[in-house]
Amino acid sequence: MKPLEIEVFSCRSDNYGVLVHEPESGLTVSIDAPEEKTIVEAANRRGWKLTHIFTTHHHTDHVEANLALKERFGLEIIGPVNEAVAIPGLDRSVADGDEFQFGEHLVRVIETPGHTAGHICFHFPDDKILFSADTLFALGCGRLFERPAADMWHSLQKLAGLPDETAIYFGHEYTLSNARFALTIDPDNEPLKRRAAQIEELRAEGKFTIPTMMGLEKETNPFLRAKDPAIRRNLLMEGKTNEEVFAEIRKRKDNF
């Protein structure tokens, strides 16, 4: 089985566009559809024809190009069953635990409510790749628009259970802000300090911070680490539940 080919590019103000190409079948999927022009340019640059969109959630900056790309390419749109009515052009709805083939590669659906009520992630378990959109970012997580903090904490714990070697492709370039915030929550975390310095350099050079790795996130991302004693001490929340600590971290980031 040949490895997947992945093209990452910037679109809109801070979205990442991601195309995934399955070389044996020629299938090509856009992970969400933030912007028609940049997605078409990326596909043309690689000589790929789009056959699918995998939609993670209904927000406009993730579905705006659905219908235009469907008209242009005649592609299939797969998205979350719990947001089916809000996904333009949806052909197939999928739920937590559903599996399907993308050429020779297995895709597993993980429901991650929090940012939106029906948000899903697409996991390629054999390839150790996760497309997390607006649930899990490098050093961050999505804002809580439609579900409470406890739901997002549970969703993040599901993702954190994936292998440390899992490469994570996320939906937005928020990493520099996330790193600076993480240091206010976990200032004595040496791996975090080293990573934050690296991110400062990358962004100063205009380079991407995608993908990240699950093992690195579990070591440095405060949104995955509400159980950590040092973070709890820093927040003066040593007797609180994990959900309460996570909620406080999310509230602080909202105001950062």
Rosetta blueprint (number, residue, H / E / L):
1 M L
2 K L
3 P L
4 L L
5 E E
6 I E
7 E E
8 V E
9 F E
10 S E
11 C E
12 R L
13 S L
14 D L
15 N E
16 Y E
17 G E
18 V E
19 L E
20 V E
21 H E
22 E E
23 P L
24 E L
25 S L
26 G L
27 L E
28 T E
29 V E
30 S E
31 I E
32 D L
33 A L
34 P L
35 E L
36 E H
37 K H
38 T H
39 I H
40 V H
41 E H
42 A H
43 A H
44 N H
45 R H
46 R H
47 G L
48 W L
49 K L
50 L L
51 T L
52 H E
53 I E
54 F E
55 T L
56 T L
57 H L
58 H L
59 H L
60 T H
61 D H
62 H H
63 V H
64 E L
65 A L
66 N H
67 L H
68 A H
69 L H
70 K H
71 E H
72 R H
73 F H
74 G L
75 L L
76 E E
77 I E
78 I E
79 G E
80 P E
81 V H
82 N H
83 E H
84 A H
85 V H
86 A H
87 I L
88 P L
89 G L
90 L L
91 D L
92 R E
93 S E
94 V E
95 A L
96 D L
97 G L
98 D L
99 E E
100 F E
101 Q E
102 F E
103 G L
104 E L
105 H E
106 L E
107 V E
108 R E
109 V E
110 I E
111 E E
112 T L
113 P L
114 G L
115 H L
116 T L
117 A L
118 G L
119 H L
120 I E
121 C E
122 F E
123 H E
124 F E
125 P L
126 D L
127 D L
128 K L
129 I E
130 L E
131 F E
132 S E
133 A E
134 D L
135 T L
136 L E
137 F E
138 A L
139 L L
140 G E
141 C E
142 G L
143 R L
144 L L
145 F L
146 E L
147 R L
148 P L
149 A H
150 A H
151 D H
152 M H
153 W H
154 H H
155 S H
156 L H
157 Q H
158 K H
159 L H
160 A H
161 G L
162 L L
163 P L
164 D L
165 E L
166 T L
167 A E
168 I E
169 Y E
170 F E
171 G L
172 H E
173 E L
174 Y L
175 T H
176 L H
177 S H
178 N H
179 A H
180 R H
181 F H
182 A H
183 L H
184 T H
185 I H
186 D L
187 P L
188 D L
189 N L
190 E H
191 P H
192 L H
193 K H
194 R H
195 R H
196 A H
197 A H
198 Q H
199 I H
200 E H
201 E H
202 L H
203 R H
204 A H
205 E L
206 G L
207 K L
208 F L
209 T L
210 I L
211 P L
212 T E
213 M E
214 M H
215 G H
216 L H
217 E H
218 K H
219 E H
220 T H
221 N L
222 P H
223 F H
224 L H
225 R L
226 A L
227 K L
228 D L
229 P H
230 A H
231 I H
232 R H
233 R H
234 N H
235 L H
236 L L
237 M L
238 E L
239 G L
240 K L
241 T L
242 N H
243 E H
244 E H
245 V H
246 F H
247 A H
248 E H
249 I H
250 R H
251 K H
252 R H
253 K H
254 D H
255 N L
256 F L
